[in-house]
Amino acid sequence: MRWHSTFGEIAVQEQTYYQPKGGSLLRPFLLSSGVNPRGYSKPLQRRITDFGADVPFAKVNEKLREHYGITVPSSSVRSITLHHAHALKQLQDEQLGKIDAPEKGCIISETDGSMIPIVKTRLAVDDEVLDRRKDKELFYREVKLSLAHDKNSVTPLFSATMGNAELAGKHMLHCVKLVGVGKHTKVHGVGDGAPWIANRMEEQFGSNATYLIDFYHLCEYLSAATPVCAPKNEKAWLDQQKALLKQSCSSQVLLALQAHVESQDISDEEAPVRACYRYIKNRPHQLDYKTAIEEGLPIGSGEIESAHRYVIQKRLKIAGAWWREENAADMLALRVNRANGQWNDYWEERKAA
């Protein structure tokens, strides 16, 4: 701030203040309050960001009025929330894979992808300014979310990315390192049949890892095949195949399916038995449900599927909301920070800065 006066000027804490010639230093209100003109105090920024992380920016003022009796411009709500979300994204990138916790004996790891809405706008083509309301592209982008927790804990830690499978593998490792992985740690993975997930598990953890196909996902294939294999005895036949799978007898399930596999003349969409047979046959080392059950480990990936709803979709996939890609990535880091219980740590660091 600069005042037009006859006062001489001196610098204090990177701000310019003024003192009368031969007099003592004037201490304006902004120095004692810590609030700059047209600025927002850190406590207020924290509350705005807290609300902006959970509800649409347009609804944040409803929260501010209810709890504090104030309102701020909607543009400030958006810019403040995205500012801190971006800071958290930078912090996430800096810390990726660099934090280690004490080694645990067995860690459960789950990874899955879900889609969020993205908008891209073109501002100009051949120096011609475009209408951003019309010249835009809407599409969905996959967010790859990983969680990990100790076998004896029910509190997961998360990491997420909008990047490719290789980067998702680094987030998977980061998650497990936050829990505490070592050379003797067993990592138990569960997920759907996407090859990239199983490949990343093997790549990051090698022989220390096991990976199971989500049992309920596999049962969807079996359910679709059941009317063809046992049209008059569907429930009993399906229950029998499930029991065999839980005993890790997938070869017997393949035999039960083999006699009913459709001919190659029938398209995949109309051949549920062939699809089920192929799905099981291609994953023989990912179906050891018996061992997992005996060791008290999960055989379903419901935990990560639920996490998608409350970590990502609750804020990033709401009706009518389309995100710029960079803003979505920043908000994703903000949501993960809160889900991991690191919210207060971030603001304590900001307070000290």
Secondary structure as GFF3:
##gff-version 3
##sequence-region A 1 353
A	DSSP	beta_strand	8	12	.	.	.	ID=ss1
A	DSSP	beta_strand	15	19	.	.	.	ID=ss2
A	DSSP	alpha_helix	29	33	.	.	.	ID=ss3
A	DSSP	alpha_helix	42	52	.	.	.	ID=ss4
A	DSSP	three_ten_helix	57	59	.	.	.	ID=ss5
A	DSSP	alpha_helix	60	68	.	.	.	ID=ss6
A	DSSP	alpha_helix	74	95	.	.	.	ID=ss7
A	DSSP	beta_strand	106	121	.	.	.	ID=ss8
A	DSSP	beta_strand	124	125	.	.	.	ID=ss9
A	DSSP	beta_strand	128	129	.	.	.	ID=ss10
A	DSSP	beta_strand	136	150	.	.	.	ID=ss11
A	DSSP	beta_strand	157	161	.	.	.	ID=ss12
A	DSSP	alpha_helix	165	179	.	.	.	ID=ss13
A	DSSP	beta_strand	186	191	.	.	.	ID=ss14
A	DSSP	alpha_helix	195	205	.	.	.	ID=ss15
A	DSSP	three_ten_helix	206	208	.	.	.	ID=ss16
A	DSSP	beta_strand	209	213	.	.	.	ID=ss17
A	DSSP	alpha_helix	215	229	.	.	.	ID=ss18
A	DSSP	alpha_helix	234	246	.	.	.	ID=ss19
A	DSSP	alpha_helix	250	258	.	.	.	ID=ss20
A	DSSP	three_ten_helix	268	270	.	.	.	ID=ss21
A	DSSP	alpha_helix	272	281	.	.	.	ID=ss22
A	DSSP	three_ten_helix	284	286	.	.	.	ID=ss23
A	DSSP	alpha_helix	289	294	.	.	.	ID=ss24
A	DSSP	alpha_helix	302	307	.	.	.	ID=ss25
A	DSSP	pi_helix	308	313	.	.	.	ID=ss26
A	DSSP	alpha_helix	314	316	.	.	.	ID=ss27
A	DSSP	alpha_helix	325	339	.	.	.	ID=ss28
A	DSSP	alpha_helix	343	352	.	.	.	ID=ss29
###
